[in-house]
Amino acid sequence: MLREARLALQQRPKWQGAVLGGIQELGRFAVAGSGRLRYRTIMKCGPRYMRCPTENCRRLPLAKAASLIGFSMIELLAVVAILLLLFTLYWGPSTSRNREREAQRACQTQLQKIYIALNLYANDYAGRFPVLTGAVTSAEALDALVPRYTVDTAAFICPGAKDAPLPVGEPLRQHKISYAYYMGRGTADAQQALMSDRQVDTRSKVAGALAFSDNGKPPGNNHAKRGGNVLFCDGRAEASPPCLPFSLLLTQGVVLLNPSAK
């Protein structure tokens, strides 16, 4: 039977072989053509799926994967809310109060730096602090300290005030400083005030009197409405609210000189 089948195949007409060969050729062309067609379609349209690199690796539709990449409106609002919270914490009232307290403490340090120069001056002048007849501002009276006893003119500007910085080593009388000065005192007046932040006026004051601005407006507002600092003749510096907890009296021969108003 096998032999008969082989003979029948050999004896088939030539046109049948041509037809079969053509069909085979067309089949190969169709397979190759369909492969090229699929390749071009994917290249033009992009992949329909993407792989998710997780332990449960699975194929995600590309549209869903793209939605996972962007920000949603809720996420954007959450970021904005966090930024507003951080801004409020940094610039809010509590932070402003902290900065004002730090400025007031730094002011005490500034006054004690000035006291070193005042003490050096007093050692050369029989225990007396600078006196200038006819002086009307504190800068005029304290001008004797610069540059012989100090060149640190920055110490004469209160950290809480908005006064312009002073050139290093230049005479004080040509500029405006931040502090008031009790002219006429000496080292023997240990319990008396020697300098202070700018005061509301130049009069003698008892305990409970208003010495510094209580509304943040000038005069006497070096530290807004938080009060000010007072330097005593023994070198200590104390903070005071706007209304004094102690007296600042003008004894005989002593005048209070405020900074220039300009």
VENURWO-V285793 format. One line per field, one symbol per residue. psi: psi as a letter, one per 40 degrees, with the letter a starting at -180 (. if undefined). A space follows every 50 residues. Layout:
# VENURWO-V285793
psi = ???
This chain:
# VENURWO-V285793
psi = ddddddddddeiidddddddddddddddddddddddddddddddeiieii ihgidghihhiddddddedihiddddddddddddddddddeidddddddd dddddddddddddddddddddddeffehihhhheheiddddededhedei egedeehhdeifiiiiiheiideeihieiihgheiadefdeiidiiihid ifiihiheihdiheeeiiiffdfbfeaaihhieeeihiiiidhheiigih ihehihhiiie.
